[in-house]
Amino acid sequence: MSLSTSLEPLPRDDEAIRRALDDAHLPTLLVALAQWSGDLSLLREDLVPDTSFVAEAPYTEEQAARARALIFETLLRLRDAGLEVSPAPDRDALRRMLDHLSEGGATDDYLPLLREELALDGADARAPGFRKEEIAPDTSFRVAVVGAGMSGLLAAHRLKQAGVPFVVFDKNDEVGGTWLENRYPGCRVDVPNAFYSYSFVEKNDWPHFFSTRNVLLDYFRDCADLFGVREQIRFRTEVVSAHWSDEQNVWSLRIRGADGGEQTLEFQALVSAVGQLNRPKLPELPGLERFAGPRFHSADWDTSLDLAGKKVGVVGTGASAAQFVPHLATTASELRIFQRTPNWMLPTPDYHEAIPTGMTWLFRRVPHYAQWYRFSLFWRMADGILPMVRVEKDWAHPERSVGAANDELRAMLTEYFRESLAAAPELIEKVVPGYAPASKRIICDNGSWVEALLRDNVELLSDGIREVTETGIVDESGRHHELDVLIFATGFQPSKFLSPMRITGRGGLDLHEHWDGDARAYLGITVPGFPNLFCLYGPNTNIVVNGSIIYFSECEVRYLLGCIKMLLEGGHRALDCRPEVHDAYNQRVDRGNLQMAWGVATVNTWYQNEKGRVAQNWPFSLLEYWQQTRHPNPADYEFLSPAGADANPQQSAA
Ligand code: NAP
């Protein structure tokens, strides 16, 4: 499945090849050539790259020159030989390539995951692998998917592949979810795009390393077309409630259409793909309602308002503010930023950079290069980072970090602030956080945040807000700041999973009353008492530093399809997670989170809910989530079958 143009042959023009190499990511290109040629001797000891998270470049200049020469000569040789695309590498060859790119860090456990993630043989290994009409042609089984964002589209695609009928409901009038709703200036993804994309959709022409909102929205629109699922999406339609019928073993959904009219529809399974970060949280500030000028939340940006020449106040300095403040700073006449807690920022020099033309040129001409480039990002951003954010027992400096590696990270990030604020040392105290890195999300930065703070028309205020007046904000020092417009970059209500839908399960159990502000699910997906309810991006499936959320959705959707297959093959109506399985799992997750910086953080963080529990994050490796969700284990579930049938025959571990 592809959104790329097909591969073109390398040209006769040697100089064009040489020029393109100036822009190449050399280590991954070298591995791609090893695969293309089958010549593993290209993976020379002296050309093993530094792939660590903190490395500035994978090669020294001298290594880069040697790699470039070797690659140039190899490319000409392959071109002149007219070599076809070679088959996927065997296990030993793959092992060798991974060793080269991971400095031996990719253990054997990772091999099957990486083969999938790279789609090395072009196959889509995460496809359902069954068709409903082959295993249960006469069973009526219809799935409701709530949300047509990244994970809802993915679920729709996989259900379609399996021939399972489904309907997607979305409150908006287009696909894209968060990328449709967030349209503030500067909005873009903060995970490298080659990795923040579906593993099974080839795309080798991303314009930027980190795509802008419009590019991403187009991507998800294109994917909806490519998957052919638009006809099954009911736009401008909200799912108000869902009720499980114990008698019928179906979900009854109350649906509200664009005209406000409601209807009830029945489905055998319900998939929530509503995301975690889409219900804006507005601050409760004294006097807020008095403010006479326009005010809005960052996720509900008023594009009709021209902010040029206006005095603008921004409340909040999280990931959203960090993206739009640099833009606003150049348009507003005055910008006052009200910061409650500073954030750590990760130096990301290519954050706004276009992918150089030579690199894209090579992606289009060298087989496997785009996949290996994706892999290098995957590896660099994956599980290798976890030790830097893990709590070290008896660590001597808990007031500033959670362990030696975390302390090193802290030193590196502090230095970044010190260097970039050399011209304004008085700001350093305001912006350097006191808490350990990764207690909150670390924000990507290419220098534009500090650049904005250094402008004459911008002021960072950290005294706190006393009250809002008709014409501005009074800070805790008693200073009144005159403002024309107020923007809240105050985040979302992530702990309210699945709200505002009202969901009632077996025996009329209300999901939100049951959770009582502390959402939990097995694998983040299933909840005891709520048969055939599947959450995507549910409790404890967010990652703080390692990976892309699309990776998680791919794991979750594969698991969902595995559950449906189990139901259809077994002749069951529904499955309900066993409470003891769910509880043991959650206890382990809780213990895991207490080993991570965000689990022991005492600073404000949306990762902890009102009970102080981390209900958002996955504390373990990407590998482990993939392993746990690869095949559902029937022993984890109680099966519900038509009256009289034996619901739970022999159950065995998968
Ligand atoms: P956020 O990280 O929750 O930041 C909210 C900000 O508002 C914080 O600075 C918070 O201060 C402040 N705040 C909240 N209530 C306040 C109040 N009553 N008074 C004063 N300040 C208040 O929200 P966000 O920036 O929208 O980001 C949320 C998440 O969305 C991110 O962590 C990220 O996962 C995702 N996101 C991703 C991208 C991307 O990939 N491109 C972009 C934007 C967002 P405290 O820190 O003191 O609470």
Boltz pocket constraint, residues with backbone or C-beta under 6 A from the ligand:
constraints:
  - pocket:
      binder: B
      contacts: [[A, 187], [A, 188], [A, 189], [A, 190], [A, 191], [A, 277], [A, 282], [A, 283], [A, 284], [A, 298], [A, 315], [A, 316], [A, 317], [A, 318], [A, 319], [A, 320], [A, 321], [A, 323], [A, 338], [A, 339], [A, 340], [A, 341], [A, 441], [A, 489], [A, 490], [A, 491], [A, 492], [A, 604], [A, 605], [A, 606]]
      max_distance: 6.0
